[in-house]
């Protein structure tokens, strides 16, 4: 029997339906010589530092660097799935395994982490497909690939995960301790934050300068050989006075036929970019919808960095266009009639690594019920697919030059000649002054000239769309030629991870969304200003990606790369140990004095409204010898008596050592009573954590009926 292991249950069901494994027994599909089961994404993870040694529960610089012999543990709530797969993999009835996780580096890691953790040694073959259609699955099973073909891909994948662990775990702890506030550091996350901070700083430091434009009533603007504006309004007014009501002659009317090439097919990043611009969707949400459409067999694999198809796909394109007649009846028929433009902008084997561009599948003619957002993304991909196969947009551009009293003015007009691919975006295309029409030598009177005040504009804040473009094109920001050439088609992060990177810097409070803009917070700016370039630069990330590529190509070993990263981390830690640091901890007013150690007690209220009163020494991350004073407003002592610990009660306890509390509920009778509360002996809860105890005095209390 052959065991097929998919990445998700839905994918397992789709595969089973095609290969004839239609007997469902407790979620495991059997039949036709196959057993089909699945993971639910990652089932195992790298251990956390404190899972190697309990001393790492406290964050101390003295314990850095942490460089373990990496081990894996099951992910919480995934143990049952892992146990089921272990039973199947080790079963005597299984003699071969087919890896059917997503065809990419992450899918490779998901399977091999499970396979290696279980300790399975049975032979494996690889199913490598780019869509979940029936035909694609059949073709994939007919052409299963050797498992060893993807050894180097896995080596690069697991090395990337180890590097991210080493970089993130060590430097996050280092800078959190150095600055006294949570500083989450990431190999790709921090350089992305750095780009946003740099952009925001450029905007803040930008000094606007006024300039003035002079225009004829037809929109033509004044210009000379050096400029097209005036630095002073008085200069513009002088030329206006000179030209007003004077003869204006058309000294040239130069018309040229121009062409605008059609757009490329979508990669994930370019789709996320357009989705953010046109639909307002975040990168993460676009990927979520794409995954859904992929699993519904309507679109090909989403996590691709390519905008191209391969040679073997040429023949499917005419049929694929015809299948879209229900969605674009006139356009699809017209495109077939005119002939598809299948050239180097569509087919380019050299620019397809793991997966080709995102296109509709052969199931596009039978679309099931979809959400409005799914329809919007599907329509976006279908439109781009047809536009990419269409003819170029052709238009006539005419440049008019006018002369008035020796002063020159010019304007350009566009007149569509052949809409081509722009027919799919016709509602977005409006010509420019296309009603303006003159002949050379024609004259008229220059009347109602206008002077308009303008000013130079600062760069714009990043949006998700422009940030994704910047992450994809970081080569433009790197001076080192070798690094620049390497990342020119890779960028910062991968198409599959860029959305998570953006969400990560927002989650940690380094960046916030304001409408569509992404703007660095004060915390984000402070962190970037205080950490060295080697931690925040895109060159650092690019150099690491270069090394990961070398592993995938077999030109360097994973151990060599990890050793070099550890050396770099060591040098950073040594640097920071020997210099002073600015505290980023927020300034707070103490709530009181700790009755245990005399340090400050602070109050914190969460977004959910839960309050905790804690000693500044109570966090294991902030001290070698933590204090145990930490009390929540719903402490069991008070909640069991129908009360909530309030600021006034805690103030009295901290300042006087006791507090008069009224209206306490009796457990056995329908009565309330008053008591004097004071701190009592500590006690340990069922998890072994020390809790603050309380005591009551009843000398002056009076029982009351409720």
Secondary structure, DSSP 4 states (H G I P E B T S, - for coil): -EEEEESSHHHHHHHHHHHT--EEETTEEEETTEEEEE--S--EEEPPHHHH-GGGGS--GGG--------EEEPTT-HHHHHHHHHHHT-TT--EEEEES-SSHHHHHHHHHHHHHHT--S-EEE---S--SHHHHHHHHHT-EEGGGGHHHHHHHHHHHHHHHHHHHHHHHHHHHHHTS-----TTHHHHHHHHHHHHHHHHH----EEEEEE-TTS-EEE-SS-SSBSSHHHHHHHHHHHTTEEEEEEEEEEEEEEEPPPPPB-HHHHHHHIIIII---HHHHHHHHHHHHHTTSB--S------B-GGGGGGHHHHHHTTTTTSHHHHHHHHHH----STTTB-GGG-SS---B-B-GGGGS-----HHHHHHHHHHHHHHHHHTSPPEEEEEEEEEEEETTEEEEEEEEEEEE-GGGGGGGGG---SSTT----TT-EEEE-S-EEEEEE--PPPPEEHHHHHHHHHTGGGG---HHHHHHHTTT-SS-TTTHHHHHHHHHHTTSEEEETTEEEE-HHHHHHHHHS-HHHH-HHHHHHHHHHHHHHHHTSS-HHHHHHHHHHHHHHHHHHHHTS-----SPP----EE-TTTS-EEEEEE-TTS-EEEEETT--TTT-SS----EEETT-HHHHTTT----HHHHHHHHHHSEEEEEEEEPSSSSEEEEEEEEE---EE-TTS-EE--EEEE-TT---EE-
